Amino acid sequence: MDRWTEIQVFVQIADSGSISRAAEALGISVSATSRYLMTLEERLNIRLVHRTTRQLYLTGEGEVFCERCRDILGSMKEAEASVSEAARNPIGLLRVQASLSFCLLHLTPLVPAFTERYPRIRIEIVAANRYHDIIENGIDVAIRTRRVEADSQITIRRLAQTRRLLAATPGYLERHGTPERPEDLARHRLILYTLADSWNELRLRRGTETITAPVNGALSANDGQLIRAAALDGLGILAQPTYIIQEDLAAGRLVRVLDDWDLPRLTMSIAYPTKAFLPAKTRLFIDFLVEDFRQHDYERLWTL
């Protein structure tokens, strides 16, 4: 039987002074109430309650044990109350990890609104372009650009898909010409992201046609913001996810190149430790981020 229920039944019997009244208060049968008490006494190998046809009272050992049980029940009620309060008014530190570009463009802009709504949650942003081990590094939420995690202890929730685009400044294209075929990239300056898969080649697809174009970078870097800055300075053609250069494209600072060809797309996802009961602070932040993506319709914008 459930030891926790045994304790609850025993204390209720002591308070009620009757097995039948205890059963009524607990909403269970008299036989079940008696069985819980009997099982408890047998497990402890001691008589806790004297029962006669007229009355019921605790033994000396029963009185001592009952006081301890009251303390346990009181502590449990306090614990439950504190957890319920934390769920209603979440509190604590939330550690969020993402690439520097995502942090700058889509994470830090959300923090003021989130902390205004949940003022007792503190946010720590861990900007890293290489993936950190979520469990080992105590990360509550991470933004990934891959669909699956090898670790079964990590849960993945999809955010949006994004294209990767080739783009350059109008000035660069005026000076060096605009590529019309993937093969034309061989004579252009490329700005490459070294943490991408097969970063020194570009795999492009148009319908059923697929081309892998080896490229030599005029500059390579491990951060999207460095690559974006170099492209805006007119150094060459970059290959970056839409979410990093969306505003530059809209403002005309960058122009799409070979837009009818598609680079492998990225799936942006939220990764977090798998738990039966997700902490309220984590759940609220995930829901907040998902709602922001939905309101801005990012997937549609990023896959145009």
BATORLO-758287 format. One record per residue (C-alpha): residue number from 1; residue in three letters; x, y, z. Coordinates in nm, 2 decimals. Last residue first. Layout:
N
- NUM,ALA,X,Y,Z
...
! end
This chain:
304
- 304,LEU,1.02,3.33,-4.95
- 303,THR,1.12,3.08,-4.67
- 302,TRP,1.21,3.33,-4.40
- 301,LEU,0.90,3.54,-4.43
- 300,ARG,0.66,3.25,-4.42
- 299,GLU,0.85,3.09,-4.13
- 298,TYR,0.86,3.42,-3.94
- 297,ASP,0.49,3.48,-3.93
- 296,HIS,0.56,3.77,-3.69
- 295,GLN,0.27,3.67,-3.46
- 294,ARG,0.36,3.30,-3.48
- 293,PHE,0.73,3.36,-3.40
- 292,ASP,0.63,3.57,-3.10
- 291,GLU,0.38,3.30,-2.99
- 290,VAL,0.66,3.04,-3.00
- 289,LEU,0.89,3.26,-2.80
- 288,PHE,0.63,3.33,-2.52
- 287,ASP,0.53,2.96,-2.51
- 286,ILE,0.90,2.86,-2.46
- 285,PHE,0.94,3.13,-2.19
- 284,LEU,0.63,3.02,-2.01
- 283,ARG,0.73,2.65,-2.01
- 282,THR,1.08,2.72,-1.88
- 281,LYS,0.96,2.95,-1.60
- 280,ALA,0.69,2.70,-1.51
- 279,PRO,0.93,2.41,-1.47
- 278,LEU,0.85,2.12,-1.70
- 277,PHE,0.69,1.83,-1.52
- 276,ALA,0.78,1.49,-1.67
- 275,LYS,1.11,1.63,-1.78
- 274,THR,1.31,1.63,-2.10
- 273,PRO,1.57,1.90,-2.09
- 272,TYR,1.52,2.18,-2.35
- 271,ALA,1.57,2.23,-2.72
- 270,ILE,1.38,2.49,-2.92
- 269,SER,1.40,2.45,-3.29
- 268,MET,1.51,2.63,-3.61
- 267,THR,1.51,2.41,-3.91
- 266,LEU,1.77,2.51,-4.17
- 265,ARG,1.74,2.49,-4.54
- 264,PRO,1.99,2.33,-4.78
- 263,LEU,2.08,2.60,-5.04
- 262,ASP,1.81,2.68,-5.30
- 261,TRP,1.86,2.82,-5.65
- 260,ASP,1.61,3.06,-5.80
- 259,ASP,1.77,3.33,-5.57
- 258,LEU,2.10,3.31,-5.76
- 257,VAL,2.21,3.63,-5.57
- 256,ARG,1.98,3.82,-5.33
- 255,VAL,2.06,4.19,-5.28
- 254,LEU,2.20,4.35,-4.96
- 253,ARG,2.16,4.70,-4.83
- 252,GLY,1.82,4.71,-5.00
- 251,ALA,1.63,4.79,-4.68
- 250,ALA,1.43,4.47,-4.70
- 249,LEU,1.74,4.27,-4.78
- 248,ASP,1.93,4.42,-4.48
- 247,GLU,1.63,4.35,-4.25
- 246,GLN,1.62,3.99,-4.35
- 245,ILE,2.00,3.93,-4.32
- 244,ILE,2.02,3.71,-4.01
- 243,TYR,1.67,3.55,-4.03
- 242,THR,1.74,3.46,-4.40
- 241,PRO,2.01,3.22,-4.31
- 240,GLN,2.36,3.31,-4.45
- 239,ALA,2.57,3.26,-4.76
- 238,LEU,2.77,3.57,-4.82
- 237,ILE,2.89,3.73,-5.15
- 236,GLY,3.19,3.97,-5.13
- 235,LEU,3.39,4.24,-4.95
- 234,GLY,3.13,4.51,-5.00
- 233,ASP,3.14,4.65,-4.64
- 232,LEU,2.79,4.51,-4.60
- 231,ALA,2.93,4.16,-4.68
- 230,ALA,3.20,4.20,-4.41
- 229,ALA,2.94,4.30,-4.15
- 228,ARG,2.72,4.01,-4.24
- 227,ILE,3.01,3.76,-4.21
- 226,LEU,3.11,3.91,-3.87
- 225,GLN,2.75,3.89,-3.76
- 224,GLY,2.72,3.53,-3.87
- 223,ASP,3.01,3.41,-3.65
- 222,ASN,3.27,3.14,-3.71
- 221,ALA,3.45,3.33,-3.99
- 220,SER,3.58,3.29,-4.34
- 219,LEU,3.69,3.56,-4.57
- 218,ALA,3.78,3.58,-4.94
- 217,GLY,3.64,3.23,-4.93
- 216,ASN,3.72,2.97,-5.20
- 215,VAL,3.43,2.78,-5.33
- 214,PRO,3.35,2.43,-5.44
- 213,ALA,3.01,2.42,-5.61
- 212,THR,2.78,2.12,-5.56
- 211,ILE,2.50,2.13,-5.82
- 210,THR,2.16,1.98,-5.81
- 209,GLU,1.89,1.99,-6.08
- 208,THR,1.55,1.83,-6.00
- 207,GLY,1.39,2.17,-5.92
- 206,ARG,1.68,2.41,-5.85
- 205,ARG,1.93,2.28,-5.60
- 204,LEU,2.25,2.42,-5.46
- 203,ARG,2.52,2.26,-5.25
- 202,LEU,2.78,2.51,-5.17
- 201,GLU,3.13,2.41,-5.07
- 200,ASN,3.39,2.52,-4.81
- 199,TRP,3.14,2.51,-4.52
- 198,SER,3.08,2.13,-4.56
- 197,ASP,2.83,2.16,-4.26
- 196,ALA,2.83,2.51,-4.13
- 195,LEU,3.06,2.62,-3.85
- 194,THR,3.31,2.79,-4.09
- 193,TYR,3.06,3.05,-4.22
- 192,LEU,3.19,3.17,-4.56
- 191,ILE,3.23,3.51,-4.73
- 190,LEU,3.27,3.44,-5.10
- 189,ARG,3.47,3.65,-5.35
- 188,HIS,3.36,3.57,-5.70
- 187,ARG,3.53,3.38,-5.99
- 186,ALA,3.42,3.03,-5.87
- 185,LEU,3.06,3.17,-5.80
- 184,ASP,3.00,3.16,-6.18
- 183,GLU,2.95,2.78,-6.17
- 182,PRO,2.63,2.84,-5.96
- 181,ARG,2.48,3.01,-6.27
- 180,GLU,2.38,3.38,-6.32
- 179,PRO,2.64,3.54,-6.10
- 178,THR,2.60,3.92,-6.08
- 177,GLY,2.90,4.13,-6.19
- 176,HIS,3.21,4.23,-6.01
- 175,ARG,3.19,4.61,-5.97
- 174,GLU,2.82,4.65,-5.99
- 173,LEU,2.76,4.34,-5.78
- 172,TYR,2.99,4.47,-5.51
- 171,GLY,2.81,4.80,-5.50
- 170,PRO,2.46,4.64,-5.49
- 169,THR,2.58,4.46,-5.17
- 168,ALA,2.59,4.09,-5.17
- 167,ALA,2.35,3.79,-5.11
- 166,LEU,2.34,3.41,-5.12
- 165,LEU,2.05,3.28,-4.91
- 164,ARG,1.99,3.01,-4.65
- 163,ARG,1.62,2.95,-4.62
- 162,THR,1.45,2.93,-4.28
- 161,GLN,1.22,2.67,-4.12
- 160,ALA,1.04,2.76,-3.80
- 159,LEU,1.00,2.69,-3.43
- 158,ARG,1.01,2.31,-3.39
- 157,ARG,1.01,2.17,-3.04
- 156,ILE,1.29,1.93,-2.94
- 155,THR,1.32,1.75,-2.61
- 154,ILE,1.66,1.65,-2.47
- 153,GLN,1.71,1.35,-2.24
- 152,SER,1.71,1.12,-2.54
- 151,ASP,2.04,1.27,-2.64
- 150,ALA,2.11,1.25,-3.02
- 149,GLU,1.91,1.57,-3.08
- 148,VAL,1.69,1.61,-3.39
- 147,ARG,1.59,1.88,-3.63
- 146,ARG,1.89,2.10,-3.64
- 145,THR,1.93,2.48,-3.61
- 144,ARG,1.91,2.50,-3.24
- 143,ILE,1.78,2.75,-2.98
- 142,ALA,1.85,2.64,-2.63
- 141,VAL,1.63,2.65,-2.32
- 140,ASP,1.71,2.56,-1.95
- 139,ILE,2.09,2.53,-1.99
- 138,GLY,2.26,2.38,-1.68
- 137,ASN,2.59,2.33,-1.86
- 136,GLU,2.60,1.95,-1.83
- 135,ILE,2.24,1.91,-1.93
- 134,ILE,2.24,2.14,-2.23
- 133,ASP,2.57,2.03,-2.37
- 132,HIS,2.67,2.35,-2.55
- 131,TYR,2.63,2.39,-2.93
- 130,ARG,2.88,2.60,-3.10
- 129,ASN,2.77,2.95,-3.20
- 128,ALA,2.75,3.06,-2.83
- 127,ALA,2.56,3.34,-2.66
- 126,VAL,2.45,3.23,-2.32
- 125,ILE,2.17,3.47,-2.21
- 124,GLU,2.08,3.48,-1.84
- 123,ILE,1.72,3.58,-1.78
- 122,ARG,1.57,3.65,-1.43
- 121,ILE,1.22,3.54,-1.36
- 120,ARG,1.05,3.74,-1.08
- 119,PRO,0.92,4.01,-1.31
- 118,TYR,0.71,3.78,-1.53
- 117,ARG,0.51,4.00,-1.76
- 116,GLU,0.77,4.28,-1.75
- 115,THR,1.04,4.01,-1.78
- 114,PHE,0.89,3.88,-2.10
- 113,ALA,0.83,4.22,-2.26
- 112,PRO,1.19,4.34,-2.18
- 111,VAL,1.34,4.00,-2.28
- 110,LEU,1.19,3.98,-2.63
- 109,PRO,1.44,4.22,-2.81
- 108,THR,1.73,4.02,-2.64
- 107,LEU,1.62,3.70,-2.82
- 106,HIS,1.54,3.77,-3.18
- 105,LEU,1.81,3.97,-3.35
- 104,LEU,2.10,3.99,-3.10
- 103,CYS,2.05,3.65,-2.94
- 102,PHE,1.98,3.49,-3.28
- 101,SER,2.30,3.64,-3.42
- 100,LEU,2.51,3.54,-3.12
- 99,SER,2.39,3.18,-3.15
- 98,ALA,2.16,3.06,-2.87
- 97,GLN,2.16,2.96,-2.51
- 96,VAL,1.89,3.05,-2.25
- 95,ARG,1.95,3.02,-1.87
- 94,LEU,1.63,3.10,-1.67
- 93,LEU,1.70,3.21,-1.31
- 92,GLY,1.42,3.20,-1.06
- 91,ILE,1.05,3.28,-1.00
- 90,PRO,0.72,3.18,-1.14
- 89,ASN,0.41,3.34,-1.00
- 88,ARG,0.12,3.09,-1.05
- 87,ALA,0.35,2.79,-1.08
- 86,ALA,0.58,2.92,-0.80
- 85,GLU,0.27,2.96,-0.58
- 84,SER,0.17,2.60,-0.65
- 83,VAL,0.52,2.48,-0.57
- 82,SER,0.52,2.68,-0.25
- 81,ALA,0.18,2.54,-0.15
- 80,GLU,0.29,2.18,-0.22
- 79,ALA,0.60,2.23,-0.01
- 78,GLU,0.40,2.38,0.28
- 77,LYS,0.15,2.09,0.26
- 76,MET,0.44,1.84,0.26
- 75,SER,0.59,2.01,0.57
- 74,GLY,0.26,1.99,0.75
- 73,LEU,0.21,1.63,0.66
- 72,ILE,0.56,1.54,0.79
- 71,ASP,0.51,1.74,1.11
- 70,ARG,0.17,1.57,1.17
- 69,CYS,0.34,1.23,1.11
- 68,ARG,0.59,1.31,1.38
- 67,GLU,0.32,1.40,1.62
- 66,CYS,0.13,1.08,1.53
- 65,PHE,0.44,0.86,1.60
- 64,VAL,0.47,0.99,1.95
- 63,GLU,0.10,0.95,2.02
- 62,GLY,0.10,0.60,1.86
- 61,GLU,0.39,0.49,2.08
- 60,GLY,0.19,0.59,2.38
- 59,THR,-0.11,0.41,2.24
- 58,LEU,-0.37,0.61,2.07
- 57,TYR,-0.74,0.59,2.15
- 56,LEU,-1.06,0.42,2.01
- 55,GLN,-1.38,0.38,2.20
- 54,ARG,-1.68,0.17,2.27
- 53,THR,-1.63,-0.17,2.11
- 52,THR,-1.26,-0.14,2.18
- 51,ARG,-0.96,-0.03,1.96
- 50,HIS,-0.62,0.06,2.09
- 49,VAL,-0.43,0.24,1.82
- 48,LEU,-0.06,0.24,1.73
- 47,ARG,0.03,-0.12,1.80
- 46,ILE,0.38,-0.20,1.68
- 45,ASN,0.54,-0.40,1.40
- 44,LEU,0.60,-0.09,1.19
- 43,ARG,0.48,-0.28,0.88
- 42,GLU,0.21,-0.45,1.07
- 41,GLU,0.09,-0.13,1.23
- 40,LEU,0.08,0.05,0.89
- 39,THR,-0.10,-0.24,0.72
- 38,MET,-0.36,-0.25,1.00
- 37,LEU,-0.42,0.13,0.97
- 36,TYR,-0.46,0.11,0.59
- 35,ARG,-0.69,-0.19,0.62
- 34,SER,-0.91,-0.02,0.87
- 33,THR,-0.95,0.28,0.63
- 32,ALA,-1.02,0.05,0.34
- 31,SER,-1.29,-0.14,0.54
- 30,VAL,-1.45,0.19,0.65
- 29,SER,-1.47,0.30,0.28
- 28,ILE,-1.31,0.61,0.15
- 27,GLY,-1.40,0.98,0.13
- 26,LEU,-1.13,1.09,0.37
- 25,ALA,-1.37,1.26,0.61
- 24,GLU,-1.61,0.96,0.60
- 23,ALA,-1.33,0.71,0.65
- 22,ALA,-1.21,0.91,0.95
- 21,ARG,-1.56,0.92,1.10
- 20,SER,-1.58,0.54,1.06
- 19,ILE,-1.24,0.48,1.21
- 18,SER,-1.31,0.69,1.51
- 17,GLY,-1.13,0.94,1.72
- 16,SER,-1.15,1.19,1.44
- 15,ASP,-0.81,1.35,1.48
- 14,ALA,-0.63,1.01,1.55
- 13,ILE,-0.82,0.85,1.26
- 12,GLN,-0.72,1.14,1.04
- 11,VAL,-0.36,1.10,1.15
- 10,PHE,-0.36,0.73,1.06
- 9,VAL,-0.53,0.78,0.73
- 8,GLN,-0.28,1.04,0.62
- 7,ILE,0.01,0.82,0.73
- 6,GLU,-0.12,0.52,0.55
- 5,THR,-0.18,0.74,0.24
- 4,TRP,0.19,0.83,0.23
- 3,ARG,0.29,0.47,0.28
- 2,ASP,0.09,0.37,-0.03
- 1,MET,0.00,0.00,0.00
! end
